[in-house]
């Protein structure tokens, strides 16, 4: 077996703790904390990850989050199936996984994670990490992210939950896109799905508001899950094989 490449100086050791409410069997989820200020000039070389040209030209923040996410993804694939593989950036900007693998990479301020599975077990995985919005920004963005019915349900709820609910809605719709886009190969946007209900225990129910394929039609409902940790919200949409 090939030796494991060194961690970049900007990343903490990988964490296999499952942070979400419901563990998915036959998946591997790994996370790391990263510090852009600790990004070393040889971090890509040290960790044996070749940065794409777009990343080489980018600022240190983008380089650190890309590197952290790919380190997690490579280690998750190694743990899942013994694969030594680093997902490239596709023309659609999505990670390019081995043909029999579904996976998702996410990052936000100081934290990155990746989840992978064999498509024999899970057809689609979408994971998204967001910093919790403050109340002012949440109110400003609500009209862009929420559908009319979502706005009505939110208005009927507790005012102090507005920021969390806008963050949650944004995040689970991002996770839904990551899970479904590789299957349907068709782009869709915030107005094409809505959150029907959610629970404090981390359960979310979503519904599509557009036809994406003969299988994934307007009205199709899906489950998601989420957790809040250290001022960040992590969501996951998983589609069984």
C-alpha positions as CSV (number, residue, x, y, z in Angstrom):
1,X,0.0,0.0,0.0
2,X,1.3,3.5,-0.9
3,X,2.3,5.7,2.1
4,X,-0.3,8.3,3.1
5,X,0.9,11.8,1.9
6,X,1.6,14.3,4.6
7,X,-1.1,16.6,5.8
8,X,-0.7,20.2,4.6
9,X,0.5,22.6,7.3
10,X,-2.8,24.5,7.1
11,X,-5.0,21.5,8.1
12,X,-5.7,19.6,11.4
13,X,-5.7,15.8,11.5
14,X,-8.7,14.3,9.8
15,X,-11.8,13.7,12.0
16,X,-14.0,10.7,11.3
17,X,-16.7,11.8,13.9
18,X,-20.2,11.7,12.3
19,X,-21.6,15.1,13.2
20,X,-25.2,14.7,11.8
21,X,-28.2,13.2,13.6
22,X,-28.5,10.0,11.5
23,X,-25.5,7.9,10.4
24,X,-25.6,6.7,6.8
25,X,-24.4,3.1,6.5
26,X,-21.8,2.3,3.8
27,X,-20.5,5.9,3.6
28,X,-17.3,7.5,4.8
29,X,-17.4,11.1,6.0
30,X,-14.1,12.9,7.0
31,X,-13.6,16.5,8.1
32,X,-10.7,18.8,9.0
33,X,-10.2,22.3,10.3
34,X,-8.0,24.6,8.2
35,X,-6.3,27.9,8.8
36,X,-5.6,30.0,5.7
37,X,-2.9,31.9,7.7
38,X,-1.0,28.6,8.1
39,X,-1.0,27.8,4.3
40,X,2.6,27.0,3.4
41,X,4.1,27.6,0.0
42,X,4.8,23.8,-0.3
43,X,1.5,22.6,1.1
44,X,0.2,21.2,-2.3
45,X,3.5,19.5,-2.9
46,X,3.7,18.2,0.7
47,X,0.2,16.6,0.4
48,X,0.8,15.3,-3.2
49,X,-2.2,17.2,-4.6
50,X,-1.6,19.0,-7.9
51,X,-3.6,22.3,-7.9
52,X,-5.6,23.1,-11.1
53,X,-4.6,26.3,-12.9
54,X,-7.7,28.1,-11.6
55,X,-6.6,27.3,-8.0
56,X,-2.9,28.2,-8.6
57,X,-4.2,31.7,-9.7
58,X,-6.6,32.1,-6.8
59,X,-6.1,33.8,-3.4
60,X,-4.8,31.9,-0.3
61,X,-8.3,31.4,1.1
62,X,-9.5,29.6,-2.0
63,X,-6.3,27.5,-2.1
64,X,-6.6,26.5,1.5
65,X,-10.3,25.4,1.2
66,X,-9.7,23.5,-2.0
67,X,-6.7,21.7,-0.5
68,X,-8.6,20.9,2.7
69,X,-11.6,19.5,0.8
70,X,-9.5,17.4,-1.5
71,X,-7.4,16.0,1.4
72,X,-10.7,14.9,3.0
73,X,-12.0,13.4,-0.3
74,X,-8.9,11.5,-1.0
75,X,-8.7,10.0,2.5
76,X,-12.4,9.1,2.4
77,X,-12.0,7.2,-0.9
78,X,-8.9,5.5,0.5
79,X,-10.9,4.4,3.6
80,X,-14.0,3.4,1.6
81,X,-12.3,1.3,-1.1
82,X,-8.6,1.7,-0.9
83,X,-8.7,4.1,-3.9
84,X,-5.9,6.7,-4.3
85,X,-7.9,9.3,-6.2
86,X,-8.2,13.1,-6.0
87,X,-11.4,14.5,-7.6
88,X,-10.7,17.0,-10.3
89,X,-12.8,20.1,-11.0
90,X,-15.2,19.4,-13.8
91,X,-16.3,21.8,-16.5
92,X,-19.5,22.4,-14.5
93,X,-17.3,23.2,-11.4
94,X,-18.5,20.0,-9.6
95,X,-16.0,17.4,-8.3
96,X,-15.3,14.5,-10.8
97,X,-15.5,11.2,-8.9
98,X,-14.8,7.7,-10.1
99,X,-17.7,6.4,-12.2
100,X,-18.9,4.0,-9.5
101,X,-18.6,6.6,-6.6
102,X,-21.0,9.3,-5.4
103,X,-19.6,12.0,-3.2
104,X,-19.7,15.6,-2.0
105,X,-17.2,18.1,-0.8
106,X,-18.0,21.2,1.3
107,X,-16.2,23.9,3.1
108,X,-16.9,27.1,4.9
109,X,-14.8,29.3,7.2
110,X,-12.1,27.2,8.7
111,X,-13.8,23.8,8.2
112,X,-13.9,21.3,5.3
113,X,-15.5,17.9,4.8
114,X,-16.1,15.2,2.3
115,X,-18.5,12.2,2.1
116,X,-18.3,9.3,-0.3
117,X,-20.1,6.0,-1.0
118,X,-20.3,3.4,-3.7
119,X,-23.3,3.9,-6.0
120,X,-24.4,0.4,-5.3
121,X,-25.5,1.8,-1.9
122,X,-26.2,5.5,-2.5
123,X,-27.2,7.1,-5.8
124,X,-26.5,10.6,-4.7
125,X,-25.0,12.5,-1.8
126,X,-25.0,16.2,-1.3
127,X,-23.5,18.0,1.7
128,X,-23.2,21.7,2.4
129,X,-21.6,23.7,5.2
130,X,-22.6,27.3,5.8
131,X,-21.8,30.0,8.4
132,X,-25.0,30.9,10.2
133,X,-26.4,34.1,8.8
134,X,-27.0,37.1,11.1
135,X,-30.5,38.4,11.4
136,X,-30.0,41.4,9.1
137,X,-28.4,39.4,6.3
138,X,-31.0,36.6,6.6
139,X,-33.8,39.1,6.2
140,X,-32.1,40.6,3.2
141,X,-31.5,37.2,1.5
142,X,-34.8,35.6,2.4
143,X,-36.5,36.8,-0.7
144,X,-33.8,35.3,-3.0
145,X,-33.7,31.9,-1.2
146,X,-37.3,31.3,0.0
147,X,-40.4,30.5,-2.0
148,X,-43.7,32.3,-1.2
149,X,-45.0,29.4,0.9
150,X,-41.7,29.2,2.7
151,X,-41.9,32.9,3.5
152,X,-45.4,32.5,4.9
153,X,-44.4,29.6,7.1
154,X,-41.4,31.5,8.3
155,X,-43.5,34.6,9.1
156,X,-45.8,32.4,11.2
157,X,-42.8,31.1,13.3
158,X,-40.7,32.6,16.0
159,X,-38.9,35.7,14.9
160,X,-35.6,34.7,16.7
161,X,-35.4,31.7,14.4
162,X,-35.4,33.6,11.2
163,X,-31.6,33.6,10.6
164,X,-31.3,29.9,11.3
165,X,-34.2,29.0,9.1
166,X,-32.9,31.1,6.1
167,X,-29.5,29.5,6.6
168,X,-31.1,26.0,6.8
169,X,-33.2,26.6,3.7
170,X,-30.2,27.9,1.7
171,X,-28.0,25.0,2.9
172,X,-30.4,22.1,2.2
173,X,-31.2,23.4,-1.2
174,X,-27.5,23.5,-2.0
175,X,-27.2,19.9,-0.7
176,X,-30.2,18.9,-2.8
177,X,-28.5,20.3,-5.9
178,X,-25.3,18.5,-5.2
179,X,-27.1,15.2,-4.7
180,X,-29.4,15.5,-7.7
181,X,-27.4,17.3,-10.4
182,X,-25.1,14.4,-11.1
183,X,-28.2,12.2,-11.6
184,X,-30.3,14.5,-13.7
185,X,-27.6,16.5,-15.4
186,X,-29.9,19.5,-15.3
187,X,-29.4,22.8,-13.4
188,X,-32.0,24.0,-11.0
189,X,-32.2,26.9,-8.5
190,X,-33.6,28.0,-5.2
191,X,-37.1,28.5,-6.5
192,X,-37.3,25.0,-7.8
193,X,-37.5,23.3,-4.4
194,X,-39.0,24.1,-1.0
195,X,-38.6,23.1,2.6
196,X,-41.9,21.6,3.8
197,X,-41.0,21.0,7.4
198,X,-38.1,20.6,9.7
199,X,-37.5,19.5,13.3
200,X,-35.1,20.6,16.1
201,X,-33.8,17.1,15.9
202,X,-32.3,17.7,12.5
203,X,-34.9,16.3,10.2
204,X,-35.9,18.2,7.0
205,X,-38.5,17.4,4.3
206,X,-38.1,18.9,0.8
207,X,-40.2,19.0,-2.3
208,X,-39.2,19.6,-5.9
209,X,-41.1,22.3,-7.7
210,X,-40.0,21.5,-11.2
211,X,-39.6,18.5,-13.5
212,X,-35.9,17.5,-13.7
213,X,-36.4,14.1,-15.4
214,X,-39.0,11.4,-15.9
215,X,-38.1,10.2,-12.4
216,X,-37.5,13.4,-10.6
217,X,-40.7,15.3,-11.2
218,X,-42.5,18.3,-9.7
219,X,-43.9,17.2,-6.3
220,X,-41.3,14.6,-5.5
221,X,-40.4,14.7,-1.8
222,X,-37.0,14.0,-0.3
223,X,-35.5,13.8,3.2
224,X,-32.5,15.8,4.5
225,X,-30.8,16.2,7.8
226,X,-28.8,18.9,9.4
227,X,-26.9,20.0,12.5
228,X,-25.6,23.2,13.9
229,X,-22.1,23.3,15.4
230,X,-19.8,26.2,16.4
231,X,-21.8,28.8,14.4
232,X,-22.0,26.7,11.3
233,X,-24.8,24.6,9.8
234,X,-24.1,21.3,8.0
235,X,-26.8,19.7,5.9
236,X,-26.9,16.4,4.0
237,X,-29.3,15.0,1.3
238,X,-28.8,11.3,0.6
239,X,-30.5,9.3,-2.2
240,X,-30.6,5.5,-1.7
241,X,-29.7,3.2,-4.5
